[in-house]
């Protein structure tokens, strides 16, 4: 089916990292690898497959390196690993990873809660992380969490984010990821921030990572794309959130974002398979499906081609 939409941004699915952080159940290495392969086979351009967060603090990430090792080189080229220190990069690279998302928070209070150090200390360590990523023949992103609001400090000044994005110690980052960690932003805020960061660092791609806590996950993401974001993050069924950010909840749903963006690879048949995959993963985890597009696809109003009925989407 052709739909005539021209996507303005690619999508990265973050189910296996941000999506799993708040779940009570864990997925085996084999199951994670199968999900990665299903997503890539469906056409999802890239997948975030885990993090090097301490397994005693985030148990669902304990087998991340095993997942990296189980993938092929071609698959790893489309996969990302969350890191917060040069040592994380070193360990992930040794397992075969080539794409690293180096994360720090605009808010010092959240950086201490999330990573155990100040934002300044994280920035100071980034040149070594960049060097290690290059030695591995890979790419590294600068991810700025709490780029709009912080659970401890409230609103984050735009200038704070701009200063971090333009800090020379982050010069080696190919992309800058701006994260609405709490999902409290509104489209005008997101658009303003994306526009200013893009102007300040024109050499980089801008990636937007949104949450749906206040119901604006899709609206904020579309605002980010309109403002120049080249890639956006989503998780199956709106799963996820940060365990170190009180008040955080699920990501913008992959299904909702794809339904809105309509990339060329997304046919109604592929969408139905994606919804079925999402439903199976969420059922396995005992988590609710928060995707409105997934719910809509189960409509009996089958004259609309994206509505394929409950039987088709629940296989």
SEGU-512106 format. One line per field, with one value per residue: residue number from 1; residue in one letter; x, y, z of N, C-alpha, C in turn. Coordinates in pm, whole numbers, plus 50000, padded with zeros to 5 digits. Layout:
# residues N
resi	(NUM, ...)
resn	(A, ...)
n_xx	(X, ...)
n_yy	(Y, ...)
n_zz	(Z, ...)
ca_xx	(X, ...)
ca_yy	(Y, ...)
ca_zz	(Z, ...)
c_xx	(X, ...)
c_yy	(Y, ...)
c_zz	(Z, ...)
//
This chain:
# residues 315
resi	(1, 2, 3, 4, 5, 6, 7, 8, 9, 10, 11, 12, 13, 14, 15, 16, 17, 18, 19, 20, 21, 22, 23, 24, 25, 26, 27, 28, 29, 30, 31, 32, 33, 34, 35, 36, 37, 38, 39, 40, 41, 42, 43, 44, 45, 46, 47, 48, 49, 50, 51, 52, 53, 54, 55, 56, 57, 58, 59, 60, 61, 62, 63, 64, 65, 66, 67, 68, 69, 70, 71, 72, 73, 74, 75, 76, 77, 78, 79, 80, 81, 82, 83, 84, 85, 86, 87, 88, 89, 90, 91, 92, 93, 94, 95, 96, 97, 98, 99, 100, 101, 102, 103, 104, 105, 106, 107, 108, 109, 110, 111, 112, 113, 114, 115, 116, 117, 118, 119, 120, 121, 122, 123, 124, 125, 126, 127, 128, 129, 130, 131, 132, 133, 134, 135, 136, 137, 138, 139, 140, 141, 142, 143, 144, 145, 146, 147, 148, 149, 150, 151, 152, 153, 154, 155, 156, 157, 158, 159, 160, 161, 162, 163, 164, 165, 166, 167, 168, 169, 170, 171, 172, 173, 174, 175, 176, 177, 178, 179, 180, 181, 182, 183, 184, 185, 186, 187, 188, 189, 190, 191, 192, 193, 194, 195, 196, 197, 198, 199, 200, 201, 202, 203, 204, 205, 206, 207, 208, 209, 210, 211, 212, 213, 214, 215, 216, 217, 218, 219, 220, 221, 222, 223, 224, 225, 226, 227, 228, 229, 230, 231, 232, 233, 234, 235, 236, 237, 238, 239, 240, 241, 242, 243, 244, 245, 246, 247, 248, 249, 250, 251, 252, 253, 254, 255, 256, 257, 258, 259, 260, 261, 262, 263, 264, 265, 266, 267, 268, 269, 270, 271, 272, 273, 274, 275, 276, 277, 278, 279, 280, 281, 282, 283, 284, 285, 286, 287, 288, 289, 290, 291, 292, 293, 294, 295, 296, 297, 298, 299, 300, 301, 302, 303, 304, 305, 306, 307, 308, 309, 310, 311, 312, 313, 314, 315)
resn	(X, X, X, X, X, X, X, X, X, X, X, X, X, X, X, X, X, X, X, X, X, X, X, X, X, X, X, X, X, X, X, X, X, X, X, X, X, X, X, X, X, X, X, X, X, X, X, X, X, X, X, X, X, X, X, X, X, X, X, X, X, X, X, X, X, X, X, X, X, X, X, X, X, X, X, X, X, X, X, X, X, X, X, X, X, X, X, X, X, X, X, X, X, X, X, X, X, X, X, X, X, X, X, X, X, X, X, X, X, X, X, X, X, X, X, X, X, X, X, X, X, X, X, X, X, X, X, X, X, X, X, X, X, X, X, X, X, X, X, X, X, X, X, X, X, X, X, X, X, X, X, X, X, X, X, X, X, X, X, X, X, X, X, X, X, X, X, X, X, X, X, X, X, X, X, X, X, X, X, X, X, X, X, X, X, X, X, X, X, X, X, X, X, X, X, X, X, X, X, X, X, X, X, X, X, X, X, X, X, X, X, X, X, X, X, X, X, X, X, X, X, X, X, X, X, X, X, X, X, X, X, X, X, X, X, X, X, X, X, X, X, X, X, X, X, X, X, X, X, X, X, X, X, X, X, X, X, X, X, X, X, X, X, X, X, X, X, X, X, X, X, X, X, X, X, X, X, X, X, X, X, X, X, X, X, X, X, X, X, X, X, X, X, X, X, X, X, X, X, X, X, X, X, X, X, X, X, X, X, X, X, X, X, X, X)
n_xx	(50083, 50051, 50091, 50147, 50264, 50541, 50805, 50971, 51158, 51356, 51290, 51387, 51366, 51326, 51257, 51391, 51571, 51510, 51243, 51226, 51310, 51149, 51005, 50883, 50951, 51198, 51362, 51492, 51821, 51800, 51534, 51537, 51715, 51564, 51353, 51490, 51569, 51322, 51217, 51406, 51376, 51119, 51157, 51221, 51442, 51656, 51762, 51759, 51933, 51994, 52157, 52450, 52401, 52417, 52360, 52251, 52100, 51940, 51798, 51691, 51866, 52082, 52178, 52275, 52530, 52554, 52349, 52447, 52673, 52549, 52440, 52474, 52740, 52629, 52377, 52446, 52534, 52308, 52220, 52201, 52371, 52324, 52532, 52732, 52981, 53336, 53438, 53211, 53178, 53409, 53368, 53132, 53219, 53409, 53246, 53142, 52983, 52909, 52778, 52713, 52535, 52597, 52513, 52407, 52276, 52096, 52019, 52186, 52113, 51956, 52145, 52319, 52148, 52088, 52330, 52526, 52716, 52833, 52701, 52905, 53125, 53055, 53063, 53334, 53449, 53379, 53544, 53727, 53550, 53461, 53699, 53742, 53520, 53581, 53811, 53694, 53580, 53334, 53033, 52930, 52682, 52577, 52372, 52129, 51967, 51670, 51617, 51427, 51259, 51316, 51289, 51362, 51451, 51274, 51176, 51412, 51653, 51673, 51920, 52102, 52095, 52175, 52436, 52557, 52526, 52690, 52936, 53284, 53400, 53230, 53256, 53313, 53082, 52846, 52574, 52315, 52109, 51802, 51621, 51300, 51259, 51068, 50830, 50686, 50684, 50557, 50446, 50540, 50760, 50933, 50975, 51106, 51343, 51464, 51505, 51688, 51908, 51978, 52060, 52280, 52453, 52507, 52635, 52554, 52322, 51993, 51830, 51521, 51385, 51104, 50850, 50529, 50389, 50214, 50039, 50124, 50310, 50319, 50245, 50450, 50669, 50616, 50630, 50900, 51011, 50915, 51062, 51314, 51434, 51602, 51576, 51370, 51267, 51096, 50890, 50765, 50420, 50421, 50582, 50782, 51025, 51216, 51386, 51503, 51386, 51149, 50802, 50822, 50706, 50579, 50739, 50689, 50478, 50596, 50426, 50234, 50390, 50491, 50254, 50180, 50399, 50439, 50651, 50812, 50857, 50658, 50393, 50039, 50025, 50277, 50250, 50044, 50179, 50373, 50215, 50116, 50356, 50424, 50203, 50245, 50492, 50429, 50229, 50378, 50540, 50357, 50249, 50052, 49914, 49972, 49946, 49766, 49727, 49766, 49542, 49345, 49386, 49263, 49003, 48670, 48596, 48671, 48690, 48871, 49199, 49409, 49298, 49279, 49149, 49079, 49156, 49363, 49564, 49629, 49764)
n_yy	(49880, 50222, 50541, 50807, 50979, 51171, 51091, 51279, 51223, 50963, 50663, 50539, 50251, 50209, 50015, 49798, 49916, 50188, 50123, 49890, 49957, 50013, 49789, 49497, 49245, 49040, 48999, 48729, 48681, 48555, 48611, 48891, 48924, 48809, 48993, 49225, 49139, 49095, 49356, 49491, 49344, 49414, 49669, 49881, 50141, 50167, 50039, 50063, 49870, 49820, 49895, 49998, 50034, 49987, 49655, 49582, 49798, 49843, 49585, 49476, 49535, 49373, 49175, 49300, 49310, 49047, 49035, 49210, 49063, 48843, 48931, 48990, 49147, 49314, 49359, 49485, 49727, 49872, 49912, 50051, 50134, 50235, 50442, 50575, 50639, 50643, 50386, 50229, 50254, 50125, 49860, 49790, 49815, 49613, 49395, 49415, 49626, 49922, 50160, 50420, 50572, 50835, 50941, 51215, 51444, 51750, 51868, 51893, 51770, 51553, 51416, 51328, 51155, 50970, 50886, 50914, 51113, 51452, 51672, 51815, 51648, 51432, 51551, 51619, 51370, 51293, 51336, 51119, 50906, 50956, 50917, 50641, 50535, 50597, 50447, 50200, 50205, 50322, 50520, 50799, 50942, 51247, 51251, 51439, 51427, 51513, 51755, 51947, 51956, 51883, 51630, 51707, 51974, 52118, 52336, 52345, 52570, 52689, 52784, 52641, 52386, 52451, 52537, 52297, 52140, 52279, 52257, 52224, 51983, 51790, 51772, 51556, 51412, 51270, 51314, 51492, 51412, 51505, 51489, 51465, 51379, 51349, 51387, 51625, 51848, 52089, 52128, 52382, 52444, 52230, 52266, 52515, 52457, 52253, 52395, 52595, 52444, 52313, 52531, 52610, 52391, 52304, 52104, 51858, 51581, 51608, 51439, 51342, 51253, 51149, 51142, 51024, 51112, 51325, 51308, 51416, 51301, 51222, 51465, 51637, 51509, 51531, 51807, 51838, 51715, 51885, 52106, 52031, 51792, 51494, 51233, 51024, 50889, 50595, 50359, 50027, 50004, 50221, 50173, 50200, 50426, 50636, 50499, 50658, 50900, 51051, 51045, 51001, 50835, 50618, 50591, 50780, 50607, 50362, 50260, 50467, 50685, 50595, 50560, 50824, 50942, 50789, 50644, 50542, 50266, 50158, 49973, 49888, 49621, 49568, 49734, 49605, 49371, 49478, 49576, 49335, 49215, 49396, 49363, 49099, 49118, 49298, 49158, 48942, 49070, 49156, 49412, 49708, 49809, 50113, 50239, 50436, 50410, 50138, 50043, 50159, 50022, 49785, 49819, 49753, 49882, 49830, 49945, 50145, 50129, 50090, 49978, 49666, 49479, 49289, 49015, 48992, 49161, 49054, 48817)
n_zz	(50000, 49919, 50070, 50049, 50232, 50343, 50529, 50780, 50964, 51106, 51301, 51617, 51802, 52148, 52325, 52451, 52619, 52757, 52770, 52928, 53182, 53407, 53450, 53620, 53549, 53383, 53068, 52882, 52737, 52488, 52418, 52403, 52188, 51984, 51969, 51888, 51632, 51508, 51506, 51344, 51109, 51037, 50950, 51112, 51161, 51354, 51675, 52025, 52246, 52510, 52827, 53012, 53275, 53631, 53723, 53970, 54034, 53811, 53718, 53482, 53282, 53300, 53124, 52898, 52762, 52680, 52495, 52299, 52214, 52099, 51863, 51508, 51316, 51124, 51232, 51473, 51376, 51347, 51598, 51932, 52236, 52567, 52757, 53026, 53116, 53038, 53086, 53053, 52775, 52690, 52781, 52644, 52379, 52372, 52369, 52120, 52042, 51850, 51839, 52053, 52314, 52497, 52803, 52998, 53243, 53211, 53442, 53742, 53980, 53897, 53747, 53945, 54083, 53888, 53769, 53955, 53984, 53927, 53672, 53551, 53600, 53440, 53186, 53178, 53151, 52900, 52663, 52670, 52642, 52383, 52243, 52288, 52157, 51895, 51859, 51854, 51611, 51591, 51658, 51858, 52063, 52218, 52482, 52634, 52917, 53109, 52974, 52963, 53192, 53543, 53793, 54045, 54047, 53895, 53626, 53359, 53257, 52921, 52836, 52984, 52867, 52608, 52658, 52740, 52509, 52335, 52449, 52425, 52500, 52420, 52154, 51983, 51948, 51731, 51716, 51894, 52156, 52278, 52565, 52693, 52975, 53178, 53050, 53063, 52908, 52666, 52322, 52219, 52381, 52324, 52048, 52048, 52191, 52033, 51794, 51874, 51967, 51732, 51579, 51725, 51714, 51430, 51290, 51375, 51393, 51529, 51782, 51918, 52227, 52368, 52629, 52745, 52965, 53034, 52828, 52586, 52421, 52142, 52018, 52105, 51991, 51716, 51698, 51750, 51523, 51323, 51392, 51326, 51416, 51339, 51404, 51609, 51924, 52041, 52224, 52230, 52272, 52445, 52662, 52962, 53127, 53352, 53626, 53815, 53823, 53978, 53910, 53641, 53346, 53089, 52761, 52454, 52234, 52010, 51808, 51786, 51704, 51458, 51314, 51292, 51156, 50924, 50765, 50458, 50455, 50609, 50576, 50586, 50649, 50767, 50987, 51127, 51199, 51365, 51575, 51669, 51758, 51962, 52135, 52219, 52356, 52565, 52697, 52787, 52970, 53151, 53135, 53070, 52751, 52619, 52380, 52162, 51891, 51852, 51986, 51826, 51588, 51626, 51571, 51456, 51231, 50950, 50699, 50701, 50616, 50800, 51016, 51123, 51266, 51566, 51574, 51385, 51488, 51728, 51716)
ca_xx	(50000, 50119, 50010, 50173, 50327, 50686, 50859, 51073, 51253, 51357, 51253, 51466, 51286, 51405, 51188, 51480, 51648, 51422, 51116, 51229, 51371, 51056, 50927, 50917, 50997, 51315, 51361, 51617, 51903, 51743, 51411, 51575, 51772, 51454, 51280, 51574, 51564, 51188, 51204, 51489, 51317, 50999, 51199, 51259, 51580, 51754, 51707, 51843, 51920, 52023, 52247, 52552, 52363, 52448, 52252, 52185, 52005, 51846, 51818, 51650, 51976, 52196, 52230, 52296, 52648, 52524, 52268, 52540, 52756, 52468, 52399, 52574, 52799, 52532, 52273, 52502, 52548, 52180, 52180, 52264, 52385, 52331, 52653, 52744, 53121, 53428, 53446, 53096, 53209, 53513, 53307, 53038, 53297, 53472, 53143, 53112, 52900, 52974, 52699, 52706, 52462, 52659, 52407, 52422, 52154, 52110, 52004, 52289, 52048, 51918, 52266, 52367, 52055, 52086, 52463, 52610, 52821, 52782, 52699, 53039, 53213, 53020, 53118, 53480, 53489, 53331, 53647, 53780, 53446, 53466, 53821, 53720, 53423, 53652, 53899, 53608, 53524, 53192, 52977, 52881, 52588, 52560, 52231, 52103, 51843, 51605, 51649, 51319, 51226, 51384, 51201, 51410, 51474, 51171, 51212, 51554, 51672, 51722, 52061, 52178, 52103, 52257, 52576, 52607, 52534, 52801, 53060, 53386, 53432, 53137, 53270, 53320, 52952, 52785, 52436, 52275, 51976, 51735, 51523, 51197, 51261, 50946, 50711, 50610, 50696, 50452, 50510, 50613, 50890, 51014, 51012, 51205, 51471, 51522, 51550, 51808, 52021, 52018, 52135, 52407, 52540, 52453, 52706, 52502, 52181, 51920, 51740, 51428, 51339, 50989, 50765, 50387, 50333, 50103, 49958, 50170, 50425, 50317, 50244, 50584, 50760, 50590, 50685, 51046, 51040, 50891, 51170, 51440, 51486, 51620, 51540, 51289, 51264, 50968, 50894, 50644, 50312, 50444, 50645, 50908, 51045, 51343, 51367, 51565, 51316, 51013, 50701, 50839, 50627, 50616, 50785, 50597, 50464, 50646, 50313, 50172, 50481, 50496, 50125, 50180, 50506, 50418, 50769, 50783, 50862, 50547, 50265, 49939, 50060, 50388, 50197, 49972, 50278, 50435, 50118, 50114, 50480, 50410, 50108, 50307, 50595, 50365, 50162, 50484, 50590, 50247, 50236, 49942, 49948, 49925, 49944, 49632, 49721, 49746, 49401, 49266, 49402, 49176, 48867, 48594, 48570, 48780, 48701, 48995, 49296, 49499, 49223, 49283, 49069, 49141, 49218, 49488, 49666, 49655, 49824)
ca_yy	(50000, 50350, 50631, 50944, 51060, 51180, 51101, 51380, 51176, 50819, 50623, 50440, 50188, 50200, 49924, 49710, 49994, 50272, 50055, 49783, 49999, 50015, 49665, 49405, 49119, 49049, 48919, 48655, 48725, 48502, 48683, 49024, 48913, 48784, 49118, 49309, 49090, 49120, 49499, 49524, 49281, 49489, 49792, 49985, 50173, 50140, 49987, 50073, 49733, 49803, 49993, 49949, 50072, 49883, 49556, 49579, 49909, 49826, 49443, 49441, 49562, 49290, 49091, 49382, 49270, 48919, 49066, 49264, 48955, 48748, 48990, 48993, 49279, 49393, 49400, 49581, 49855, 49942, 49906, 50148, 50097, 50350, 50443, 50698, 50657, 50581, 50242, 50167, 50245, 50022, 49727, 49765, 49796, 49481, 49296, 49429, 49742, 50029, 50282, 50447, 50691, 50880, 51018, 51296, 51522, 51895, 51896, 51830, 51684, 51427, 51343, 51259, 51046, 50873, 50839, 50915, 51214, 51580, 51690, 51858, 51530, 51354, 51622, 51610, 51236, 51260, 51320, 50983, 50821, 50979, 50851, 50496, 50501, 50604, 50329, 50086, 50226, 50349, 50654, 50829, 51052, 51316, 51249, 51531, 51395, 51626, 51873, 52045, 51967, 51791, 51594, 51766, 52117, 52184, 52376, 52356, 52682, 52653, 52816, 52531, 52281, 52503, 52537, 52159, 52096, 52348, 52239, 52163, 51846, 51699, 51795, 51433, 51346, 51286, 51357, 51531, 51362, 51590, 51401, 51513, 51261, 51340, 51403, 51740, 51959, 52112, 52140, 52507, 52432, 52136, 52330, 52620, 52397, 52186, 52498, 52662, 52351, 52292, 52649, 52616, 52281, 52264, 51989, 51734, 51545, 51623, 51328, 51378, 51141, 51200, 51057, 51055, 51123, 51420, 51288, 51494, 51235, 51232, 51606, 51691, 51450, 51595, 51943, 51823, 51686, 52008, 52200, 51986, 51665, 51397, 51101, 51028, 50763, 50544, 50224, 49951, 50016, 50329, 50114, 50252, 50541, 50637, 50463, 50756, 51028, 51041, 51104, 50961, 50720, 50556, 50662, 50790, 50472, 50340, 50246, 50598, 50769, 50546, 50590, 50967, 50978, 50712, 50625, 50466, 50122, 50117, 49938, 49846, 49485, 49579, 49793, 49500, 49281, 49551, 49577, 49200, 49199, 49477, 49298, 48981, 49159, 49357, 49049, 48867, 49151, 49191, 49557, 49755, 49871, 50251, 50294, 50461, 50358, 49994, 50024, 50193, 49922, 49672, 49860, 49673, 49969, 49784, 50023, 50219, 50022, 50067, 49901, 49530, 49389, 49233, 48886, 49009, 49230, 48984, 48686)
ca_zz	(50000, 49924, 50151, 50010, 50336, 50334, 50664, 50800, 51064, 51128, 51436, 51690, 51907, 52271, 52416, 52527, 52717, 52839, 52789, 53029, 53308, 53520, 53456, 53728, 53491, 53297, 52946, 52860, 52624, 52364, 52386, 52359, 52053, 51890, 51952, 51803, 51494, 51454, 51478, 51228, 50991, 51001, 50886, 51208, 51122, 51457, 51800, 52144, 52294, 52651, 52888, 53105, 53412, 53729, 53727, 54101, 54036, 53698, 53687, 53346, 53190, 53339, 53015, 52778, 52687, 52616, 52377, 52198, 52163, 52023, 51736, 51402, 51293, 51049, 51326, 51568, 51308, 51359, 51738, 52021, 52377, 52659, 52841, 53105, 53153, 52942, 53113, 52986, 52632, 52674, 52798, 52535, 52257, 52379, 52334, 51979, 52013, 51774, 51854, 52196, 52355, 52622, 52864, 53119, 53265, 53221, 53584, 53823, 54080, 53833, 53708, 54065, 54114, 53778, 53733, 54073, 53975, 53879, 53527, 53513, 53597, 53321, 53070, 53182, 53110, 52766, 52560, 52672, 52584, 52239, 52194, 52289, 52052, 51768, 51853, 51822, 51478, 51609, 51672, 51992, 52076, 52345, 52523, 52745, 52987, 53178, 52893, 52975, 53335, 53633, 53903, 54170, 54035, 53816, 53490, 53327, 53163, 52788, 52823, 53043, 52765, 52499, 52701, 52738, 52369, 52268, 52524, 52337, 52542, 52353, 52010, 51906, 51934, 51599, 51735, 52028, 52191, 52377, 52628, 52785, 53061, 53259, 52968, 53113, 52814, 52568, 52191, 52197, 52449, 52249, 51923, 52077, 52229, 51916, 51700, 51924, 51969, 51593, 51536, 51799, 51672, 51299, 51235, 51432, 51389, 51654, 51812, 52025, 52308, 52442, 52712, 52728, 53099, 53034, 52710, 52471, 52360, 51996, 51980, 52126, 51893, 51587, 51708, 51737, 51383, 51249, 51426, 51268, 51465, 51231, 51454, 51731, 51999, 52089, 52279, 52201, 52368, 52540, 52779, 53012, 53213, 53426, 53766, 53903, 53802, 54032, 53825, 53501, 53302, 52963, 52641, 52341, 52180, 51875, 51716, 51764, 51626, 51320, 51251, 51261, 51062, 50801, 50679, 50336, 50477, 50694, 50513, 50684, 50690, 50861, 51109, 51198, 51258, 51475, 51685, 51725, 51834, 52083, 52225, 52278, 52452, 52681, 52771, 52853, 53082, 53240, 53129, 52984, 52623, 52623, 52245, 52110, 51755, 51863, 52020, 51709, 51483, 51656, 51543, 51358, 51117, 50862, 50576, 50718, 50593, 50913, 51115, 51070, 51349, 51685, 51549, 51312, 51566, 51855, 51691)
c_xx	(50087, 50030, 50042, 50236, 50478, 50744, 50970, 51178, 51246, 51322, 51352, 51376, 51374, 51342, 51283, 51575, 51551, 51289, 51114, 51270, 51278, 50975, 50975, 50972, 51117, 51297, 51496, 51694, 51843, 51618, 51443, 51630, 51662, 51373, 51358, 51559, 51428, 51171, 51283, 51429, 51192, 51034, 51235, 51407, 51685, 51686, 51808, 51824, 51954, 52116, 52348, 52525, 52390, 52332, 52183, 52082, 51900, 51861, 51784, 51759, 52095, 52257, 52257, 52417, 52629, 52439, 52358, 52619, 52678, 52427, 52511, 52630, 52702, 52420, 52325, 52515, 52421, 52133, 52264, 52267, 52400, 52454, 52660, 52888, 53210, 53440, 53328, 53123, 53307, 53453, 53212, 53112, 53363, 53373, 53102, 53026, 52979, 52899, 52670, 52630, 52513, 52565, 52452, 52296, 52185, 52101, 52109, 52228, 52009, 52040, 52323, 52278, 52066, 52222, 52560, 52725, 52758, 52781, 52837, 53135, 53183, 53074, 53270, 53530, 53456, 53441, 53708, 53679, 53443, 53585, 53801, 53621, 53489, 53746, 53820, 53547, 53378, 53156, 52930, 52788, 52604, 52412, 52216, 51967, 51794, 51632, 51542, 51274, 51298, 51290, 51239, 51417, 51367, 51220, 51364, 51571, 51726, 51872, 52149, 52199, 52191, 52405, 52636, 52625, 52654, 52933, 53164, 53424, 53339, 53149, 53270, 53188, 52891, 52644, 52421, 52131, 51920, 51617, 51430, 51169, 51132, 50819, 50624, 50611, 50571, 50519, 50589, 50750, 50985, 51065, 51121, 51341, 51539, 51580, 51681, 51929, 52072, 52099, 52272, 52504, 52492, 52519, 52647, 52357, 52120, 51825, 51651, 51376, 51227, 50917, 50622, 50315, 50211, 50025, 50002, 50290, 50431, 50323, 50383, 50683, 50740, 50641, 50836, 51085, 51023, 51003, 51305, 51500, 51490, 51582, 51461, 51286, 51122, 50985, 50761, 50541, 50327, 50507, 50759, 50904, 51173, 51319, 51424, 51506, 51174, 50912, 50713, 50749, 50667, 50663, 50668, 50596, 50517, 50533, 50250, 50260, 50487, 50367, 50119, 50281, 50492, 50543, 50736, 50780, 50741, 50420, 50166, 49970, 50174, 50339, 50123, 50069, 50348, 50344, 50111, 50239, 50470, 50317, 50166, 50409, 50531, 50292, 50264, 50535, 50482, 50224, 50119, 49995, 49887, 49917, 49800, 49618, 49701, 49601, 49313, 49273, 49313, 49029, 48800, 48560, 48677, 48782, 48825, 49108, 49390, 49429, 49208, 49210, 49148, 49214, 49354, 49598, 49701, 49717, 49947)
c_yy	(50125, 50449, 50778, 51032, 51059, 51194, 51204, 51337, 51024, 50789, 50522, 50382, 50164, 50106, 49849, 49784, 50073, 50203, 49956, 49831, 49994, 49886, 49575, 49274, 49144, 48961, 48852, 48714, 48681, 48577, 48824, 49021, 48891, 48911, 49214, 49268, 49111, 49267, 49538, 49466, 49355, 49619, 49904, 50016, 50141, 50106, 50013, 49944, 49714, 49911, 49923, 49998, 49956, 49784, 49545, 49691, 49897, 49681, 49406, 49464, 49468, 49211, 49169, 49336, 49136, 48939, 49118, 49152, 48859, 48801, 48982, 49135, 49370, 49442, 49504, 49719, 49937, 49948, 50002, 50095, 50225, 50335, 50575, 50727, 50601, 50431, 50167, 50149, 50132, 49882, 49693, 49739, 49659, 49371, 49304, 49548, 49849, 50162, 50305, 50577, 50732, 50979, 51092, 51382, 51671, 51939, 51821, 51734, 51550, 51348, 51266, 51140, 50934, 50807, 50840, 51011, 51344, 51582, 51731, 51739, 51443, 51419, 51610, 51475, 51206, 51252, 51180, 50884, 50834, 50906, 50699, 50454, 50503, 50485, 50204, 50097, 50262, 50495, 50673, 50948, 51118, 51318, 51340, 51498, 51518, 51757, 51980, 52065, 51859, 51756, 51658, 51918, 52191, 52219, 52390, 52470, 52634, 52676, 52708, 52420, 52326, 52502, 52396, 52112, 52156, 52332, 52169, 52021, 51743, 51708, 51666, 51362, 51376, 51343, 51414, 51487, 51452, 51512, 51477, 51398, 51241, 51353, 51518, 51858, 51972, 52141, 52269, 52504, 52344, 52200, 52435, 52559, 52330, 52289, 52562, 52569, 52326, 52411, 52655, 52507, 52227, 52142, 51856, 51709, 51571, 51504, 51371, 51252, 51191, 51095, 51109, 51076, 51213, 51416, 51361, 51430, 51248, 51378, 51668, 51637, 51511, 51739, 51939, 51799, 51812, 52109, 52154, 51859, 51563, 51256, 51118, 50890, 50726, 50404, 50156, 49970, 50129, 50282, 50201, 50374, 50526, 50603, 50563, 50896, 51014, 51113, 51067, 50842, 50684, 50649, 50690, 50653, 50464, 50333, 50381, 50687, 50725, 50574, 50737, 51003, 50909, 50701, 50533, 50316, 50069, 50097, 49901, 49705, 49486, 49636, 49689, 49403, 49347, 49553, 49440, 49172, 49273, 49411, 49177, 49016, 49213, 49252, 48967, 48938, 49182, 49341, 49597, 49814, 50010, 50315, 50312, 50407, 50207, 49963, 50051, 50088, 49801, 49703, 49765, 49755, 49945, 49852, 50112, 50118, 49993, 49989, 49759, 49430, 49325, 49103, 48900, 49066, 49159, 48847, 48666)
c_zz	(50000, 49996, 50126, 50115, 50315, 50475, 50672, 50900, 51070, 51273, 51490, 51800, 52030, 52373, 52507, 52621, 52804, 52866, 52903, 53168, 53429, 53534, 53569, 53678, 53401, 53175, 52928, 52743, 52493, 52323, 52338, 52217, 51950, 51865, 51863, 51657, 51430, 51419, 51354, 51100, 50944, 50929, 50980, 51187, 51226, 51588, 51912, 52223, 52441, 52702, 52977, 53247, 53506, 53741, 53861, 54113, 53926, 53649, 53543, 53243, 53210, 53224, 52887, 52697, 52618, 52490, 52265, 52133, 52074, 51886, 51634, 51387, 51219, 51140, 51425, 51505, 51318, 51504, 51824, 52164, 52458, 52748, 52916, 53148, 53043, 52963, 53051, 52837, 52607, 52683, 52684, 52404, 52256, 52343, 52188, 51943, 51937, 51785, 52002, 52222, 52494, 52688, 52989, 53129, 53267, 53366, 53664, 53924, 54019, 53790, 53827, 54099, 54013, 53755, 53851, 54068, 53926, 53726, 53477, 53505, 53475, 53195, 53063, 53132, 52964, 52661, 52554, 52613, 52433, 52177, 52185, 52181, 51915, 51751, 51815, 51682, 51482, 51615, 51815, 51985, 52212, 52375, 52644, 52804, 53063, 53105, 52903, 53119, 53413, 53748, 54036, 54165, 53956, 53676, 53474, 53227, 53029, 52776, 52880, 52939, 52650, 52534, 52698, 52594, 52297, 52340, 52437, 52376, 52479, 52201, 51927, 51886, 51798, 51608, 51875, 52049, 52300, 52434, 52720, 52882, 53138, 53177, 53012, 53017, 52728, 52434, 52169, 52262, 52369, 52120, 51944, 52107, 52111, 51820, 51746, 51929, 51826, 51540, 51601, 51754, 51536, 51240, 51282, 51394, 51526, 51666, 51928, 52094, 52398, 52524, 52708, 52861, 53104, 52904, 52585, 52402, 52210, 51953, 51996, 52024, 51756, 51585, 51691, 51591, 51298, 51272, 51376, 51323, 51351, 51272, 51583, 51792, 52038, 52143, 52251, 52313, 52467, 52669, 52829, 53100, 53292, 53573, 53865, 53883, 53852, 53943, 53679, 53470, 53161, 52852, 52548, 52273, 52037, 51774, 51683, 51677, 51480, 51246, 51211, 51152, 50927, 50714, 50562, 50358, 50554, 50613, 50622, 50735, 50792, 50993, 51192, 51266, 51376, 51597, 51750, 51808, 51966, 52183, 52293, 52384, 52580, 52764, 52849, 52978, 53185, 53246, 53040, 52855, 52619, 52484, 52196, 51967, 51756, 51897, 51899, 51601, 51504, 51630, 51443, 51234, 51011, 50726, 50580, 50712, 50709, 51024, 51063, 51159, 51460, 51655, 51484, 51401, 51695, 51834, 51777)
//
